[in-house]
């Protein structure tokens, strides 16, 4: 008997399957994941796990006996090659096919890689996404080794921080005029840059990569300005792309990810999507969120809608990044901001306004500012910027 099939073995898949069973779904949901192990946390892979502070068994999202006990079929190490919408079957690399009544795509995203023509495929060049990616790079991250990080976004900066903790010499190159150029204001970037430089990371901004050098193994990076930076290992952090190949081949609508409606339903009413791979309608156009919070919240809402709830998804975006001794916590979406207010409180925070409306907060080692900012944004409240900028003002009073 056909039931619900979930393609993808990450946070969204695990959250969706658990929610389906919690809501009393008939039949046994089936998770089909390409990675060899059970669903696990991704954020600690490049931080606590790589540092040796979190063992492999603590990465898993659920105990081994959870899946069978909950009536969830978990098929790991299994690649889906095709979605046959006409017969409602997914075909596997083994040649087997699995029938579905409803299908959910939680395929996540894949890291962007450097072109092979400029050395992107050389041994010693790594990306950060899966357990296998991190296990592959770990032996090279030894004290005294020279690391070049390509990309000054959160992934690249987190990799640089971990490598310095491990005793490597680290140079980070960013082609844009500054780090975090697409995702944070100049104030946040300045604070993060100072943090890294204070820990010995060399940051080269406005510096393009011409090519990686080496023949049998990477040896360095030639920069666009003619400089050469030696390297024993390279980590590429230039963003991720939604994993839409299966959906696209099946003829589903694609728009910066698998295009779904407000309930998470794709252009085929029997197929849903959630997490990093899915784009959905927002107040100002279609958006796609890359975060653990979105993977959980959207997957759980889609699970309810697969069972007939008929609810629209209203995200409450939040993100975080751990670098050295600093926790950066982010609430809201800062796209289209017109003004940023800096507040020096327990830590440092930056409050983004679009005209008079508060839309996002970046808080560095300031959990209080983050939590209050998040609650204000979710409640649609926008305190006067001069109040936020006054370090003597009582933030908590703004919630009343």
Secondary structure, DSSP 8 states (H G I E B T S, - for coil): --EEEEE--SHHHHHHHHHHHHTT-SS--EEE-SSSS--B-SGGGGTTTTTTSS-GGGTBSS-TTHHHHTT-EEE-S--EEEEETTTTEEEETTS-EEEEEEEEE---EEE----GGGTTTSTTEEE-SSHHHHHHHHTT--TT-EEEEE--SHHHHHHHHHHHHTT-EEEEEESSSSTTTTTS-HHHHHHHHHHHHHTT-EEEES--EEEEEESSSEEEEEETTS-EEE-SEEEE-S-EEE--HHHHHTT--BSSSEE--TTSB-SSTTEEE-GGGEEEEETTEEE---SHHHHHHHHHHHHHHHTT---------EEEEEETTEEEEEEE--TT--EEEEEESSSEEEEEEETTEEEEEEEES-HHHHHHHHHHHHTT----HHHHH-TTS-TGGGG-
